[in-house]
Amino acid sequence: MNPVVERISGSLIREIAGKRKVGSIDLGLGEPTLLPTMVFLERALAKSEGLGLKYTVNAGDSELRASIASHYRYPQLSTADNVCVTTGSQEAVYVTIKALLDPAHDELLVVEPAFPAYAKMASLEGVRCRTVSMDAADDFAFDAQRILNAVTSRTRLVVICSPCNPTGRVITGEQARKLGHGLLARGAGPVYVLHDEIYREQTYIEEAGHFAECYPHTIVTNSLSKSNALTGLRLGWTLASAEITAALVKTHAWVTSCASTFAQRVAQEIFSTPGALLEHARWYREQAASASGVLERSGLRFVRPEGSFYACVQLAEGTSSLAFAHRLADEFDVIAIPGIAFGPCMEGWLRLSWVCVLDQLAEGVSRIERLNSATGAASMQVSSTS
């Protein structure tokens, strides 16, 4: 076995999710509960009946790539040459790390709290990974100066997921511009920003920042998974300069040749239909407001979601989030993800996915509050007797 693979730990998210039973209240995995619009798949199937399902070119169908670039209209990223179509956004992130970073010299800087895959992918490639944590006292708001202070001479790529998994925070335009200006002012070789925009279409604030609009060394990754309830379709993409895209396409070609032709046809139907990428946006915005109301009534401290479909709640002081999540699943039949899965700065927190029926969410939050109160009381009793 490759010793690098053996040293990489498994997923705490999947560990807890694996405890789900029939009838469990599932506030765990990041999976839409909405169903996809079948007309897009039906049209793609009809086209495939006549054309078959042959390979596309490695970069992806040229019409789809042009549609993606045209839809987002990022400055200097507006043509098919700026797009590589991938097997989901996770492959998009992986080929970016693999193509851009030299393990002998470069390092990856991950802004935490963060989905653990970024650091795991870097480890697979032997790339040094460091993290910079946002402040829990400020509800994990993105802080450009804190990120800039963590950049070193070896930093080649900074990963930011906004809207954020797990916190639901969104970087503002002001903070994105401040970070971009600060990176340019360093004067050394370029430091790239990988902006993971997987939850872009689930943004609930007006002043959201998009690095591709203000920073020339940006690589954007995204997919149809969350926007259109198509997690299993595995269709994503990168947006980058033509020079960087050529390297991404070369890497992608050896990793997976090309993305699914059928998935690309579904994507083209979506991008060709006005408003289709935002077809679920209103539901998520309304659900976010309702979920925030449920959490406010619980009395738990929580981070109000500005995007994505997550909210994070704080546990009683000194509580192990992993132990709490296991007990919550075993004794209360509620699945929620321990904050420690997203970095040490989130120890003592839980991530909740609020896409279930609101009555289930309210009951799940009520059970979390009951266990949290009992845990806090037990902790106070131990403290008073020691």
C-alpha positions in Angstrom: 0.0 0.0 0.0 1.0 3.6 -0.6 2.1 4.8 2.8 0.8 8.3 2.1 -2.7 6.8 1.7 -2.4 4.8 4.8 -1.5 7.9 6.8 -4.5 9.8 5.7 -7.4 9.4 8.2 -10.9 8.6 7.1 -13.9 11.0 7.0 -15.5 11.9 10.3 -18.4 13.1 8.3 -19.0 9.7 6.8 -18.3 8.1 10.2 -21.2 9.9 11.8 -23.4 9.7 8.7 -22.9 5.9 8.7 -24.9 5.8 12.0 -28.1 6.9 10.2 -31.0 4.5 10.5 -34.4 4.4 8.9 -36.4 7.1 10.7 -33.3 9.0 12.0 -33.5 12.8 11.9 -30.7 13.5 9.4 -29.1 16.9 9.7 -25.8 15.5 8.5 -24.7 15.1 4.9 -24.6 18.0 2.5 -27.2 16.6 0.1 -30.2 18.5 -1.3 -33.6 17.0 -0.5 -35.2 18.6 -3.6 -35.5 16.5 -6.7 -34.0 17.5 -10.0 -36.0 18.9 -12.9 -36.4 15.9 -15.2 -36.9 17.8 -18.4 -33.2 18.5 -18.6 -32.3 14.8 -18.3 -35.0 13.9 -20.8 -33.7 16.3 -23.4 -30.2 15.1 -22.9 -31.4 11.5 -23.2 -33.3 12.3 -26.4 -30.1 13.9 -27.9 -28.1 10.8 -26.8 -30.5 8.5 -28.6 -29.5 10.0 -31.9 -25.8 10.8 -31.2 -24.7 8.1 -28.8 -22.5 8.7 -25.9 -19.0 9.0 -27.3 -16.1 10.8 -25.6 -16.0 14.5 -25.7 -12.6 16.3 -26.0 -10.7 16.2 -22.7 -11.6 19.8 -21.7 -15.3 19.1 -22.3 -17.8 19.9 -25.0 -16.9 23.3 -26.5 -20.5 24.5 -26.5 -20.9 23.7 -22.8 -17.6 25.4 -22.0 -18.7 28.5 -23.8 -22.0 28.5 -22.1 -20.4 28.3 -18.6 -18.0 31.1 -19.3 -20.8 33.3 -20.8 -23.1 32.6 -17.8 -20.7 33.8 -15.2 -19.1 36.6 -17.2 -16.1 36.9 -15.0 -13.6 39.5 -16.4 -11.0 37.8 -18.6 -12.6 34.4 -18.0 -15.3 34.7 -20.7 -14.4 32.1 -23.4 -14.5 28.3 -23.7 -10.7 28.4 -23.4 -11.1 29.4 -19.7 -13.2 26.3 -18.8 -12.4 22.7 -18.0 -15.4 20.4 -17.4 -14.7 17.9 -14.6 -16.3 15.0 -12.9 -17.8 17.1 -10.1 -16.3 20.0 -8.3 -14.2 17.7 -6.1 -12.2 16.6 -9.2 -12.0 20.3 -10.2 -10.3 21.1 -6.8 -8.0 18.0 -7.1 -6.7 18.8 -10.5 -6.1 22.4 -9.5 -3.9 21.3 -6.5 -2.1 18.7 -8.6 -1.5 20.9 -11.6 -0.5 24.1 -9.7 1.5 23.0 -6.7 5.1 21.7 -6.7 5.5 19.5 -3.7 9.2 20.4 -3.4 8.5 24.1 -2.9 4.9 25.1 -2.7 2.3 25.0 0.1 -1.4 25.2 0.2 -3.2 27.6 2.6 -6.7 26.5 3.6 -9.0 29.0 5.2 -10.8 27.2 8.1 -13.4 26.1 9.1 -13.3 24.2 5.8 -14.4 21.0 4.2 -11.6 18.5 5.0 -11.1 17.3 1.4 -8.7 20.2 0.5 -6.1 19.2 3.0 -6.6 15.5 2.3 -6.0 16.1 -1.5 -2.8 18.0 -0.7 -1.6 15.2 1.5 -2.3 12.7 -1.4 0.0 14.8 -3.6 2.7 15.3 -0.9 2.0 19.0 -0.8 2.5 20.8 2.5 -0.8 22.3 3.8 -1.2 24.9 6.4 -4.5 26.4 7.7 -5.6 29.8 8.9 -8.6 29.9 11.2 -11.3 32.5 11.3 -12.4 33.8 14.7 -15.3 32.0 16.5 -15.9 35.2 18.5 -16.8 36.8 15.2 -19.0 33.9 14.0 -16.1 32.8 11.7 -16.5 35.8 9.4 -13.9 35.9 6.6 -11.1 38.2 7.6 -8.8 39.2 4.8 -6.0 40.6 7.0 -5.9 37.4 9.1 -5.5 35.4 5.8 -2.8 37.8 4.5 -0.9 37.4 7.8 -0.8 33.7 7.3 0.7 33.8 3.7 4.4 32.9 3.5 7.0 32.9 0.7 6.0 29.3 0.0 2.3 29.9 -0.3 1.2 29.2 -3.8 -2.5 28.6 -3.5 -5.2 29.9 -1.0 -8.4 27.9 -0.8 -11.6 29.7 0.2 -15.1 28.2 0.1 -17.7 30.9 0.0 -20.5 30.5 0.8 -18.8 28.3 3.3 -19.2 24.7 4.2 -19.6 24.4 7.2 -20.4 27.8 8.6 -22.7 29.3 5.9 -20.6 32.5 6.0 -20.0 34.5 2.8 -17.0 36.6 2.1 -18.0 40.2 1.3 -16.9 42.1 -1.7 -14.9 44.4 0.5 -12.9 41.5 2.1 -12.4 39.8 -1.2 -10.9 43.0 -2.7 -8.8 43.6 0.4 -7.3 40.1 0.1 -6.7 40.5 -3.6 -5.0 43.8 -3.2 -2.9 42.5 -0.4 -1.7 39.5 -2.4 -0.8 41.6 -5.4 1.1 44.1 -3.2 3.4 41.3 -2.1 5.3 41.7 -5.4 6.6 38.1 -5.5 5.3 35.4 -7.8 1.5 35.0 -8.0 -0.4 33.6 -5.1 -3.5 31.9 -6.6 -6.9 31.9 -4.9 -9.0 28.9 -5.5 -12.5 30.1 -4.9 -14.8 27.1 -4.3 -18.2 28.4 -5.3 -20.1 25.2 -5.0 -22.8 27.0 -3.0 -22.8 30.2 -5.2 -26.4 29.8 -6.2 -27.4 29.6 -2.5 -26.3 33.0 -1.4 -28.6 35.1 0.8 -26.7 38.4 1.1 -26.3 41.2 -1.4 -22.7 42.1 -0.9 -21.1 38.7 -1.7 -17.6 38.8 -3.0 -16.4 36.9 -6.0 -12.6 36.7 -6.4 -12.8 36.3 -10.2 -14.3 39.7 -10.4 -11.5 41.5 -8.6 -8.3 39.3 -8.5 -6.5 38.2 -11.7 -5.0 35.0 -10.2 -8.3 33.3 -9.4 -9.4 29.8 -10.1 -13.1 29.1 -9.7 -14.6 25.7 -9.1 -18.3 24.9 -9.1 -20.8 22.3 -10.2 -24.5 21.4 -10.7 -24.6 19.3 -7.6 -26.1 21.8 -5.1 -27.7 24.3 -7.5 -29.9 21.7 -9.3 -30.0 18.8 -6.9 -27.7 16.7 -9.1 -25.0 15.5 -6.7 -24.9 12.1 -8.3 -24.6 13.4 -11.9 -20.9 14.4 -11.1 -20.6 17.4 -13.3 -18.4 20.3 -12.4 -15.9 22.8 -13.9 -13.0 25.1 -13.4 -12.8 28.7 -14.6 -9.2 30.1 -14.9 -6.9 31.9 -17.3 -6.3 30.1 -20.6 -2.7 29.3 -19.5 -3.8 27.7 -16.2 -6.7 26.0 -17.9 -4.4 24.3 -20.3 -2.5 22.7 -17.4 -5.7 21.8 -15.7 -7.0 20.1 -18.8 -3.8 18.1 -19.2 -4.0 16.9 -15.6 -7.8 16.2 -15.9 -7.1 14.2 -19.0 -4.9 11.8 -17.2 -7.1 11.6 -14.1 -10.4 10.8 -15.9 -10.1 11.5 -19.6 -13.3 13.5 -19.9 -16.4 14.1 -17.9 -19.6 12.0 -18.7 -21.0 13.0 -22.1 -24.5 12.5 -20.8 -23.9 14.7 -17.8 -22.4 17.4 -20.1 -25.6 17.3 -22.2 -27.7 17.7 -19.1 -25.5 20.7 -18.1 -25.9 22.2 -21.5 -29.7 22.0 -21.3 -29.5 23.8 -17.9 -27.2 26.5 -19.1 -29.3 27.0 -22.2 -32.5 27.6 -20.1 -32.8 31.1 -18.6 -32.9 31.0 -14.8 -32.4 27.2 -14.6 -29.3 27.5 -12.4 -31.3 29.4 -9.9 -34.4 27.2 -10.1 -34.1 26.3 -6.4 -32.7 29.5 -5.1 -36.0 30.9 -3.7 -36.7 27.7 -1.8 -33.3 27.8 -0.2 -33.6 31.5 0.8 -37.0 30.8 2.4 -35.8 27.7 4.1 -32.7 29.5 5.5 -35.0 32.1 7.1 -37.2 29.4 8.6 -34.3 27.4 9.8 -32.8 30.5 11.5 -36.2 31.0 13.2 -36.0 27.5 14.5 -32.5 28.0 15.9 -33.4 31.4 17.5 -36.2 29.8 19.4 -33.9 27.0 20.6 -31.7 29.3 22.6 -28.6 27.7 21.2 -25.8 30.0 19.9 -25.6 29.6 16.2 -24.0 31.1 13.1 -26.7 32.7 11.0 -26.4 31.3 7.4 -25.6 33.8 4.7 -25.3 31.1 2.1 -25.1 27.3 1.6 -27.6 25.1 3.5 -25.8 24.7 6.8 -25.8 26.3 10.2 -23.4 25.7 13.0 -24.4 25.6 16.7 -22.1 25.9 19.7 -22.1 23.2 22.4 -21.5 23.6 26.1 -18.1 24.7 27.1 -15.5 21.9 27.0 -17.7 19.5 25.0 -16.0 17.1 22.5 -17.9 17.6 19.3 -17.1 14.1 18.1 -18.2 12.4 21.3 -21.4 14.6 21.3 -22.2 13.6 17.7 -21.8 9.9 18.5 -24.0 10.2 21.6 -26.5 12.3 19.7 -26.8 9.6 17.0 -26.8 6.6 19.4 -29.2 7.9 22.1 -31.2 10.6 20.4 -31.3 9.3 16.8 -30.2 12.6 15.3 -27.3 12.8 12.8 -25.2 16.0 12.9 -21.6 16.5 12.0 -18.9 17.3 14.7 -17.2 20.6 14.2 -13.7 19.1 14.7 -14.2 17.6 11.2 -13.7 21.1 9.8 -10.7 22.1 11.8 -9.6 22.6 15.4 -11.2 26.1 15.4 -14.6 24.4 15.3 -14.2 22.0 18.1 -17.2 22.4 20.4 -19.6 23.1 17.5 -21.9 21.0 15.4 -22.8 21.5 11.7 -26.4 21.1 10.8 -27.8 20.7 7.3 -31.3 22.3 7.3 -32.7 21.0 4.1 -35.1 18.5 5.8 -38.8 19.1 6.6 -39.0 22.0 9.1 -40.8 19.9 11.7 -38.0 17.4 11.6 -35.4 20.2 11.9 -37.3 21.6 14.9 -37.4 18.2 16.6 -33.7 17.5 15.8 -32.7 20.9 17.2 -34.8 20.3 20.3 -33.0 17.0 20.9 -29.6 18.7 20.4 -30.6 21.3 23.0 -31.7 18.7 25.5 -28.4 16.7 25.2 -26.4 19.9 25.2 -28.1 21.1 28.4 -27.5 17.7 30.1 -23.9 17.8 28.9 -23.4 21.3 30.2 -25.0 20.5 33.6 -22.8 17.3 34.0 -19.7 19.3 33.2 -20.6 22.0 35.8 -21.2 19.3 38.4 -17.8 17.7 37.7 -16.2 21.1 37.9 -17.8 21.9 41.2 -16.7 18.6 42.8 -13.1 18.7 41.6 
